[in-house]
Amino acid sequence: MSLSIALKSSGIDPFDEDARRLWIIIYLKAEGVYRESSQESSYEQRVEEVAKSISDHDRFTRVGHLYFEYHVDKAMWQKTCKLRLGAIKILLTVSVGNHGHDTTPKWPWSHSPNPNDMSQGLSQMYRQWRIDHRLPVDLAECMDPLLNSIETEPALAMRQEIWDVVYPNKPFNDVVVGPFKLYLPKGIDFRHLILGEGNEVYDKVCRLIGPQFDLTWAIIDNNGSYLIVSVNTKYDVCKNPLFVHLDLLRLWRHVLQWLKDVKQGRYITIADHLEAAIIAEMSLAQSDDFDV
């Protein structure tokens, strides 16, 4: 019995690599077309195909791990199902003379990760493929993952300057690891709580905080990440520094509280937390009596 109907209502997160691959294996086994012995060679062949397609058609010199592996899985799915359909057509033609209809199961997910989504780091498979084929790679890809997370000097210097004003002589710890820089352990659901599907959570954060501030991140060996709150380096902080310091401190405190809530078991996106905090703060204006 085909699982095509169940396929459409699957609750699997397509960006969760382990869950996606487990579901695909279960589906293909149920269809009777899964062959574990051939999966490794098939994977290598699809890596070659996908990498060549990205290089030839998209012209990307680097893509995220999520994006590359998603499309390798999709290519493996299509190849496996195509072979299955071919066998069925041959059987129908020989037995009853019926060429049948195209019953190839469609790839179950319509949304692809963004090629620039680096929440799980760069695709080392694609990078190695480019090196093997003597194609250029970005210099940043050749750096150690930890070094790759180091910010540019202007942004770091600006944050350090503001930190020294609002937190003079205050030491860092295992969570606050730098000026306005948080360490997020691997258990934090980074993709859903900070990025969101199609980056919708992060886009909402950018709208809430405006162009004056930045909320950025860096991945460390896929074992955790940094979340960094900063002033946009394009903004002239010298025009009104104390108000800028105050606004950055307010945003920083909201981010700290969000992380605390998440660690205590509250599953809320950083965008929803910031929005609720802003609404709550603005509601205090209702008590203003203008008695001056």
ZIRA-V137553 format. One record per pair of residues at least 4 apart in sequence whose ideal C-beta (glycine too) atoms are under 6 Angstrom apart, sorted by the first residue. I is the first residue (numbers start at 0). GAP is how many residues later the second one is. If there is no record, write none. Layout:
# ZIRA-V137553
i & gap
I & GAP
I & GAP
This chain:
# ZIRA-V137553
i & gap
2 & 4
2 & 24
2 & 27
3 & 101
6 & 101
9 & 98
11 & 7
11 & 11
12 & 6
13 & 6
13 & 95
14 & 51
14 & 98
14 & 176
15 & 4
16 & 52
27 & 5
27 & 6
28 & 5
32 & 47
32 & 51
37 & 4
41 & 34
45 & 4
45 & 26
45 & 29
45 & 30
46 & 4
46 & 25
46 & 78
48 & 26
49 & 21
49 & 22
49 & 25
50 & 75
50 & 78
51 & 4
52 & 4
53 & 4
53 & 6
59 & 55
60 & 77
61 & 60
61 & 76
61 & 79
62 & 4
62 & 5
62 & 52
62 & 60
62 & 63
63 & 53
63 & 54
64 & 55
64 & 56
64 & 58
65 & 47
65 & 51
65 & 54
66 & 46
66 & 48
67 & 55
67 & 57
67 & 58
69 & 43
73 & 33
76 & 30
80 & 23
80 & 24
84 & 19
88 & 11
90 & 4
91 & 4
91 & 6
91 & 8
112 & 4
118 & 71
118 & 72
118 & 76
119 & 102
120 & 98
120 & 101
121 & 19
126 & 10
126 & 14
129 & 5
129 & 7
136 & 4
139 & 8
142 & 4
142 & 5
144 & 76
145 & 74
148 & 69
148 & 71
150 & 4
150 & 5
152 & 4
153 & 79
154 & 75
154 & 78
157 & 73
158 & 4
158 & 20
158 & 21
158 & 71
159 & 19
161 & 83
161 & 86
162 & 4
162 & 16
163 & 4
164 & 80
165 & 79
165 & 83
171 & 4
171 & 5
174 & 8
176 & 4
176 & 6
179 & 49
179 & 72
180 & 45
180 & 47
181 & 45
183 & 4
183 & 40
183 & 41
183 & 43
184 & 39
185 & 37
185 & 38
188 & 4
189 & 4
189 & 35
190 & 4
192 & 76
193 & 76
194 & 4
194 & 6
194 & 7
195 & 4
195 & 5
198 & 4
200 & 68
200 & 70
203 & 67
204 & 10
204 & 66
207 & 66
208 & 4
211 & 20
211 & 23
212 & 38
213 & 16
213 & 18
214 & 14
215 & 12
216 & 8
216 & 10
217 & 8
218 & 6
219 & 4
228 & 22
228 & 23
228 & 26
230 & 4
230 & 6
230 & 17
236 & 4
236 & 7
253 & 20
253 & 23
257 & 12
257 & 15
260 & 5
267 & 4
267 & 5
